[in-house]
């Protein structure tokens, strides 16, 4: 049985001068359709870098108000 390769998935969201990052807690399989849900909650998104401090509710809402980029890695 072939299990395949797994990778971590990071989301990058930019808007209104804010840069937010979210890394999924579980790895995803490569070359397979994966269903993903991302929640915009405090304590889930980091600001500035994937290991930066958590973004506040206000920072998340300000970013969502004027989204300039959404990147998934």
N, C-alpha and C positions, 0 to 999 in steps of 0.2 A: 504494500500500500504506500502510495506517494503522498506525503503530507504537504509539500510545497513550502514556500518561503513566507515569512511574516515580517511586516514592517510597522513602525509607529507612524501615525498620521497626525500632522500638525496643521491647524488652520490659522491663517493670518488675515486680519481684518483691519483696514485702514480707512479713516474718515475723520473730518474736522480736526486734523492735527494729532489724532490718537492712533497708536499702533497696538493692536491687541492680538494675543496668541492663545490658542487652546490646543493642547495635545490630548488625544483620546487615551483613556486609561488602558484600553486593550489594543493589542496589535491586530492588524488586518492582513488577510491573505492576499498575496500578489496574484494577478491574472484571474481574479474571481470577482464577480459582482458583489459588492459589500453594501449593506444598508447601514446608513449612518444617521444618527440624530445628534444635533449639537444644540445645547441649551444656553441661552444668554442669561446666566445667573451669576451673581457675585460669588467669588470663591472658585470660579471655574476658569475664568479668563485672566491671563496675565498681561500686564502692560509693559511695553518697551522691548521685551525679549521673552522667549518661552519660559525662562526661569526667573523672570522679573516679579515684582510684587503684584498681588491681585488687583484687578481693576474694580473700582467702585461702581455702584449702580449708575450714578451720574455719568461716569466715563463710558460705560457700555452704551447708554442711551444717546450720548453725544456722538459716539462713533456711528451708531445705527442711523442717526438723523441725516447724515450725509456720507454714505458709503462710497469710497473712491476705488477700493480694491478688495477683492476676496481671492485669496490664494489657498490652495490645498496641496500639501506636500506629503 
